[in-house]
C-alpha cells in the first residue's frame, strides 16, 4: 500500500504528518486490497482533509472532512477511512463465497 500525504497553502508540521501515518496503520489489515492512499490537507478558513483510496479491483473512494481543529479533522478522516475500508472488505467477502 502506497501512502502519500501532501499539504496545500501551508507546510504540514512533521508531528501531524506522523499522526496521519500512525492513524493509517489502523487499515493495515487491508493493505493487500489497497493500491494507494492519497491524503491532502489544505488550509483556508478551516482545514479541509481529503483522502483518495484506490482499491486493487479498480474502485476509488474520495472522502472529505472539514474541521477547524487539524487534530480533530485527522481523527474524523481516519475513522471515515477505516469505515469505508471495512465496508469494501465486507463486500469482497460476500462475493467470494
DSSP file (Angstrom, degrees, kcal/mol; ACC not computed):
  #  RESIDUE AA STRUCTURE BP1 BP2  ACC     N-H-->O    O-->H-N    N-H-->O    O-->H-N    TCO  KAPPA ALPHA  PHI   PSI    X-CA   Y-CA   Z-CA
    1    1 A X              0   0    0      0, 0.0     2,-0.6     0, 0.0    35,-0.2   0.000 360.0 360.0 360.0 125.9    0.0    0.0    0.0
    2    2 A X  E     -a   36   0A   0     33,-1.9    35,-2.9    32,-0.1     2,-0.5  -0.854 360.0-164.2 -97.1 123.0    1.4    3.3   -1.1
    3    3 A X  E     -a   37   0A   0     -2,-0.6     2,-0.4    33,-0.2    35,-0.2  -0.935   5.9-174.8-112.0 126.5    0.6    6.3    1.2
    4    4 A X  E     -a   38   0A   0     33,-2.8    35,-3.5    -2,-0.5     2,-0.5  -0.979   2.1-172.4-122.1 131.2    1.0    9.8    0.0
    5    5 A X  E     +a   39   0A   0     -2,-0.4     2,-0.3    33,-0.2    35,-0.2  -0.987  12.5 165.4-124.4 125.5    0.5   12.9    2.3
    6    6 A X  E     -a   40   0A   0     33,-2.5    35,-2.4    -2,-0.5     2,-0.3  -0.968  21.1-146.7-138.4 157.2    0.6   16.4    0.9
    7    7 A X  E     -a   41   0A   0     -2,-0.3     2,-0.4    33,-0.2    35,-0.2  -0.922   6.4-152.9-124.1 149.4   -0.5   19.9    2.1
    8    8 A X  E    S+a   42   0A   0     33,-2.7    35,-1.4    -2,-0.3     3,-0.0  -0.975  75.6   4.0-124.2 134.4   -1.8   22.8    0.2
    9    9 A X  S    S+     0   0    0     -2,-0.4     2,-0.3    33,-0.2    -1,-0.1   0.475 126.5  38.9  73.2   5.5   -1.4   26.5    1.2
   10   10 A X  S    S-     0   0    0     31,-0.2     2,-0.6     2,-0.0    31,-0.1  -0.969  87.8 -97.6-168.2 164.9    0.7   25.7    4.2
   11   11 A X        -     0   0    0     -2,-0.3     2,-0.5    -5,-0.0    -3,-0.0  -0.835  37.6-132.6 -93.1 120.4    3.5   23.4    5.4
   12   12 A X        -     0   0    0     -2,-0.6     5,-0.1    29,-0.1    -5,-0.1  -0.588  27.3-117.7 -72.2 120.6    2.1   20.5    7.4
   13   13 A X    >>  -     0   0    0     -2,-0.5     4,-1.9     1,-0.1     3,-0.7  -0.249  19.6-118.8 -59.5 148.8    4.1   20.1   10.6
   14   14 A X  H 3> S+     0   0    0      1,-0.2     4,-2.5     2,-0.2     5,-0.2   0.831 111.5  58.7 -60.8 -34.9    6.1   16.9   10.9
   15   15 A X  H 3> S+     0   0    0      1,-0.2     4,-1.7     2,-0.2    -1,-0.2   0.860 107.6  46.7 -66.5 -33.1    4.2   15.8   14.1
   16   16 A X  H <> S+     0   0    0     -3,-0.7     4,-2.3     2,-0.2    -1,-0.2   0.859 110.2  53.2 -73.8 -35.4    0.8   16.0   12.2
   17   17 A X  H  X S+     0   0    0     -4,-1.9     4,-2.1     2,-0.2    -2,-0.2   0.916 110.9  46.9 -62.3 -42.8    2.4   14.1    9.2
   18   18 A X  H  X S+     0   0    0     -4,-2.5     4,-2.5     2,-0.2    -2,-0.2   0.867 109.1  54.8 -66.5 -36.4    3.4   11.4   11.7
   19   19 A X  H  X S+     0   0    0     -4,-1.7     4,-2.5     2,-0.2    -2,-0.2   0.911 108.1  48.8 -63.0 -42.5    0.0   11.4   13.3
   20   20 A X  H  X S+     0   0    0     -4,-2.3     4,-1.9     2,-0.2    -2,-0.2   0.931 111.9  48.8 -62.4 -45.4   -1.6   10.7    9.9
   21   21 A X  H  X S+     0   0    0     -4,-2.1     4,-0.5     1,-0.2    -2,-0.2   0.892 111.5  50.1 -61.8 -39.3    0.8    7.9    9.2
   22   22 A X  H >< S+     0   0    0     -4,-2.5     3,-1.1     1,-0.2     4,-0.3   0.914 109.8  50.2 -65.0 -42.7    0.1    6.4   12.6
   23   23 A X  H >< S+     0   0    0     -4,-2.5     3,-1.5     1,-0.3    -1,-0.2   0.833 103.2  60.5 -65.1 -32.2   -3.7    6.6   12.0
   24   24 A X  H >< S+     0   0    0     -4,-1.9     3,-1.3     1,-0.3    -1,-0.3   0.651  86.4  75.9 -72.3 -13.2   -3.3    4.9    8.7
   25   25 A X  G X< S+     0   0    0     -3,-1.1     3,-1.4    -4,-0.5    -1,-0.3   0.707  78.9  74.8 -68.0 -18.4   -1.9    1.9   10.5
   26   26 A X  G <  S+     0   0    0     -3,-1.5     3,-0.4    -4,-0.3    -1,-0.2   0.770  96.4  47.6 -62.6 -25.3   -5.5    1.1   11.5
   27   27 A X  G X  S+     0   0    0     -3,-1.3     3,-1.9    -4,-0.2    -1,-0.3   0.217  74.8 108.2-103.5  15.9   -6.2   -0.1    8.0
   28   28 A X  G X   +     0   0    0     -3,-1.4     3,-1.6     1,-0.3     4,-0.2   0.741  65.9  73.8 -63.4 -20.8   -3.1   -2.3    7.6
   29   29 A X  G 3  S+     0   0    0     -3,-0.4    -1,-0.3     1,-0.3     3,-0.2   0.723 104.8  38.4 -62.9 -19.2   -5.4   -5.3    7.9
   30   30 A X  G X> S+     0   0    0     -3,-1.9     3,-2.0     1,-0.1     4,-1.0   0.112  77.5 118.2-116.5  20.1   -6.5   -4.5    4.3
   31   31 A X  T <4 S+     0   0    0     -3,-1.6     3,-0.1     1,-0.3    -1,-0.1   0.774  73.3  58.6 -63.5 -24.8   -3.1   -3.4    2.8
   32   32 A X  T 34 S+     0   0    0     -4,-0.2    -1,-0.3     1,-0.2    -2,-0.1   0.659 108.1  47.6 -75.7 -13.9   -3.3   -6.2    0.3
   33   33 A X  T <4 S+     0   0    0     -3,-2.0    23,-2.6    22,-0.1     2,-0.5   0.629 100.7  74.6 -97.3 -17.3   -6.6   -4.8   -1.0
   34   34 A X  E  <  - B   0  55A   0     -4,-1.0    21,-0.2    21,-0.2     3,-0.1  -0.857  51.4-175.0-105.2 126.8   -5.5   -1.1   -1.2
   35   35 A X  E    S-     0   0A   0     19,-3.1   -33,-1.9    -2,-0.5     2,-0.3   0.928  71.6 -10.7 -80.3 -50.9   -3.2    0.0   -4.0
   36   36 A X  E     -aB   2  54A   0     18,-1.2    18,-2.7   -35,-0.2     2,-0.4  -0.992  48.9-156.7-150.9 156.8   -2.7    3.6   -2.8
   37   37 A X  E     -aB   3  53A   0    -35,-2.9   -33,-2.8    -2,-0.3     2,-0.5  -0.970  13.6-168.6-135.5 117.0   -4.0    6.1   -0.3
   38   38 A X  E     -aB   4  52A   0     14,-2.3    14,-2.3    -2,-0.4     2,-0.5  -0.937   2.5-168.7-112.2 121.3   -3.5    9.8   -1.0
   39   39 A X  E     -aB   5  51A   0    -35,-3.5   -33,-2.5    -2,-0.5     2,-0.4  -0.921   1.9-171.3-110.4 132.0   -4.2   12.3    1.8
   40   40 A X  E     -aB   6  50A   0     10,-2.7    10,-2.7    -2,-0.5     2,-0.5  -0.987   3.7-168.4-125.1 129.4   -4.4   16.0    1.1
   41   41 A X  E     +aB   7  49A   0    -35,-2.4   -33,-2.7    -2,-0.4     2,-0.3  -0.972  11.3 177.8-117.3 123.9   -4.6   18.7    3.8
   42   42 A X  E     -aB   8  48A   0      6,-2.6     6,-2.8    -2,-0.5     2,-0.5  -0.930  17.3-142.6-126.6 153.7   -5.4   22.2    2.8
   43   43 A X  E     + B   0  47A   0    -35,-1.4     4,-0.2    -2,-0.3     2,-0.1  -0.957  39.3 128.2-121.7 125.6   -5.9   25.4    4.9
   44   44 A X  S    S-     0   0    0      2,-2.6     3,-0.1    -2,-0.5    -1,-0.0  -0.116  90.4 -30.9-131.6-124.2   -8.4   28.1    4.2
   45   45 A X  S    S+     0   0    0     -2,-0.1     2,-0.2     2,-0.0    -2,-0.0   0.840 139.9   4.9 -67.6 -32.6  -10.9   29.4    6.8
   46   46 A X  S    S-     0   0    0     23,-0.0    -2,-2.6    -4,-0.0     2,-0.4  -0.754  97.6 -81.4-133.8-176.5  -10.8   25.9    8.2
   47   47 A X  E     -BC  43  67A   0     20,-2.9    20,-2.4    -2,-0.2     2,-0.5  -0.781  34.3-159.7 -93.0 135.3   -8.8   22.7    7.4
   48   48 A X  E     -BC  42  66A   0     -6,-2.8    -6,-2.6    -2,-0.4     2,-0.5  -0.970   8.3-170.2-113.9 119.4  -10.0   20.5    4.6
   49   49 A X  E     +BC  41  65A   0     16,-3.0    16,-2.6    -2,-0.5     2,-0.3  -0.944   7.1 179.7-113.7 127.6   -8.8   17.0    4.7
   50   50 A X  E     -BC  40  64A   0    -10,-2.7   -10,-2.7    -2,-0.5     2,-0.4  -0.934   8.4-169.1-127.5 149.3   -9.3   14.7    1.7
   51   51 A X  E     -BC  39  63A   0     12,-2.5    12,-2.9    -2,-0.3     2,-0.5  -0.999   8.5-161.2-139.6 135.9   -8.4   11.1    1.0
   52   52 A X  E     -BC  38  62A   0    -14,-2.3   -14,-2.3    -2,-0.4     2,-0.6  -0.977  11.4-164.7-114.5 120.1   -8.5    9.1   -2.2
   53   53 A X  E     -BC  37  61A   0      8,-2.6     8,-2.2    -2,-0.5     2,-0.7  -0.926   0.9-163.2-107.9 121.0   -8.5    5.3   -1.6
   54   54 A X  E     -BC  36  60A   0    -18,-2.7   -19,-3.1    -2,-0.6   -18,-1.2  -0.910   8.3-157.7-106.9 112.4   -7.6    3.2   -4.7
   55   55 A X  E >   -B   34   0A   0      4,-3.1     3,-1.8    -2,-0.7   -21,-0.2  -0.544  27.1-115.3 -87.6 156.6   -8.6   -0.5   -4.3
   56   56 A X  T 3  S+     0   0    0    -23,-2.6   -22,-0.1     1,-0.3    -1,-0.1   0.692 112.3  61.5 -68.0 -18.3   -7.0   -3.2   -6.4
   57   57 A X  T 3  S-     0   0    0    -24,-0.3    -1,-0.3     2,-0.1   -23,-0.1   0.250 124.7 -96.9 -92.8  13.8  -10.2   -4.0   -8.2
   58   58 A X  S <  S+     0   0    0     -3,-1.8     2,-0.2     1,-0.3    -2,-0.1   0.319  79.3 136.6  96.8  -7.8  -10.5   -0.5   -9.6
   59   59 A X        -     0   0    0     -5,-0.0    -4,-3.1     2,-0.0     2,-0.4  -0.549  32.7-167.2 -76.0 135.8  -12.8    1.1   -7.1
   60   60 A X  E     -C   54   0A   0     -2,-0.2     2,-0.4    -6,-0.2    -6,-0.2  -0.992   3.0-166.1-126.1 130.9  -11.8    4.6   -6.0
   61   61 A X  E     -C   53   0A   0     -8,-2.2    -8,-2.6    -2,-0.4     2,-0.5  -0.959   5.1-158.5-118.0 135.2  -13.4    6.4   -3.0
   62   62 A X  E     -C   52   0A   0     -2,-0.4     2,-0.4   -10,-0.2   -10,-0.2  -0.960  13.4-174.6-113.4 120.6  -13.0   10.1   -2.3
   63   63 A X  E     -C   51   0A   0    -12,-2.9   -12,-2.5    -2,-0.5     2,-0.4  -0.908   1.1-171.2-117.6 143.7  -13.6   11.2    1.3
   64   64 A X  E     -C   50   0A   0     -2,-0.4     2,-0.4   -14,-0.2   -14,-0.2  -0.997   7.0-179.4-139.9 138.9  -13.6   14.7    2.6
   65   65 A X  E     -C   49   0A   0    -16,-2.6   -16,-3.0    -2,-0.4     2,-0.4  -0.994  10.0-159.6-134.0 139.7  -13.7   16.3    6.1
   66   66 A X  E     +C   48   0A   0     -2,-0.4     2,-0.3   -18,-0.2   -18,-0.2  -0.983  25.1 154.7-117.8 133.5  -13.8   20.0    7.1
   67   67 A X  E     -C   47   0A   0    -20,-2.4   -20,-2.9    -2,-0.4    -2,-0.0  -0.988  45.8-140.6-155.9 147.9  -12.8   20.9   10.6
   68   68 A X  S    S+     0   0    0     -2,-0.3     2,-0.5   -22,-0.2    -1,-0.1   0.681  95.4  64.4 -80.9 -18.5  -11.4   24.0   12.4
   69   69 A X  S  > S-     0   0    0      1,-0.2     4,-2.4   -22,-0.1     5,-0.2  -0.933  71.1-156.6-108.6 120.4   -9.1   21.7   14.5
   70   70 A X  H  > S+     0   0    0     -2,-0.5     4,-2.3     1,-0.2     5,-0.2   0.910  94.2  49.2 -64.1 -43.6   -6.5   19.8   12.5
   71   71 A X  H  > S+     0   0    0      1,-0.2     4,-2.0     2,-0.2    -1,-0.2   0.921 113.1  47.3 -63.6 -43.3   -6.0   17.0   15.0
   72   72 A X  H  > S+     0   0    0      1,-0.2     4,-2.4     2,-0.2    -1,-0.2   0.882 111.1  52.2 -64.2 -38.6   -9.8   16.5   15.3
   73   73 A X  H  X S+     0   0    0     -4,-2.4     4,-2.6     2,-0.2     5,-0.2   0.883 107.6  51.5 -64.7 -39.0  -10.1   16.5   11.5
   74   74 A X  H  X S+     0   0    0     -4,-2.3     4,-2.4     2,-0.2    -2,-0.2   0.912 110.4  49.4 -63.9 -42.2   -7.4   13.9   11.2
   75   75 A X  H  X S+     0   0    0     -4,-2.0     4,-2.2     2,-0.2    -2,-0.2   0.926 112.5  47.0 -62.5 -45.1   -9.2   11.7   13.7
   76   76 A X  H  X S+     0   0    0     -4,-2.4     4,-2.2     2,-0.2    -2,-0.2   0.916 113.5  47.7 -64.1 -43.6  -12.5   12.1   11.9
   77   77 A X  H  X S+     0   0    0     -4,-2.6     4,-2.7     1,-0.2     5,-0.2   0.900 110.4  52.7 -65.0 -40.0  -10.9   11.3    8.5
   78   78 A X  H  X S+     0   0    0     -4,-2.4     4,-2.5     1,-0.2    -1,-0.2   0.919 110.2  47.6 -60.6 -44.6   -9.2    8.3    9.9
   79   79 A X  H  X S+     0   0    0     -4,-2.2     4,-2.3     2,-0.2    -1,-0.2   0.895 112.4  49.7 -63.7 -40.0  -12.5    6.9   11.3
   80   80 A X  H  X S+     0   0    0     -4,-2.2     4,-2.1     2,-0.2    -2,-0.2   0.904 111.5  48.1 -66.3 -41.9  -14.2    7.6    7.9
   81   81 A X  H  X S+     0   0    0     -4,-2.7     4,-2.5     2,-0.2     5,-0.2   0.925 111.3  50.9 -63.1 -45.1  -11.4    5.8    6.0
   82   82 A X  H  X S+     0   0    0     -4,-2.5     4,-2.4     1,-0.2    -2,-0.2   0.918 110.7  48.5 -59.8 -45.0  -11.5    2.8    8.4
   83   83 A X  H  X S+     0   0    0     -4,-2.3     4,-2.2     1,-0.2    -1,-0.2   0.897 111.9  49.3 -63.0 -40.6  -15.3    2.5    8.0
   84   84 A X  H  X S+     0   0    0     -4,-2.1     4,-2.4     2,-0.2    -2,-0.2   0.898 111.5  48.4 -67.3 -40.5  -15.0    2.7    4.2
   85   85 A X  H  X S+     0   0    0     -4,-2.5     4,-2.6     2,-0.2    -2,-0.2   0.911 111.5  49.6 -66.4 -42.5  -12.3    0.0    4.1
   86   86 A X  H  X S+     0   0    0     -4,-2.4     4,-2.1    -5,-0.2    -2,-0.2   0.909 111.6  50.0 -62.1 -41.5  -14.2   -2.3    6.4
   87   87 A X  H  X S+     0   0    0     -4,-2.2     4,-1.8     2,-0.2    -2,-0.2   0.925 112.6  45.8 -63.4 -45.6  -17.3   -1.9    4.2
   88   88 A X  H  X S+     0   0    0     -4,-2.4     4,-2.0     1,-0.2    -2,-0.2   0.894 111.5  52.2 -65.2 -39.8  -15.4   -2.6    1.0
   89   89 A X  H  X S+     0   0    0     -4,-2.6     4,-2.1     1,-0.2    -1,-0.2   0.890 107.9  52.6 -64.1 -37.8  -13.7   -5.6    2.5
   90   90 A X  H  X S+     0   0    0     -4,-2.1     4,-1.9     1,-0.2    -1,-0.2   0.876 107.1  52.3 -63.9 -38.5  -17.1   -6.9    3.6
   91   91 A X  H  X S+     0   0    0     -4,-1.8     4,-1.9     2,-0.2    -1,-0.2   0.903 109.0  49.7 -63.5 -41.7  -18.4   -6.6    0.0
   92   92 A X  H  X S+     0   0    0     -4,-2.0     4,-1.6     1,-0.2    -2,-0.2   0.903 109.4  51.0 -66.0 -41.4  -15.5   -8.6   -1.3
   93   93 A X  H  X S+     0   0    0     -4,-2.1     4,-0.7     1,-0.2    -1,-0.2   0.886 108.7  52.6 -64.4 -37.5  -16.0  -11.4    1.2
   94   94 A X  H >< S+     0   0    0     -4,-1.9     3,-0.7     1,-0.2    -1,-0.2   0.913 112.2  44.8 -62.5 -43.1  -19.7  -11.6    0.3
   95   95 A X  H 3< S+     0   0    0     -4,-1.9    -1,-0.2     1,-0.2    -2,-0.2   0.749 107.2  58.5 -75.7 -23.8  -18.9  -12.0   -3.4
   96   96 A X  H 3<        0   0    0     -4,-1.6    -1,-0.2     1,-0.2    -2,-0.2   0.616 360.0 360.0 -83.9 -10.1  -16.1  -14.5   -2.9
   97   97 A X    <<        0   0    0     -4,-0.7    -1,-0.2    -3,-0.7    -2,-0.1   0.476 360.0 360.0 -76.3 360.0  -18.3  -17.1   -1.1
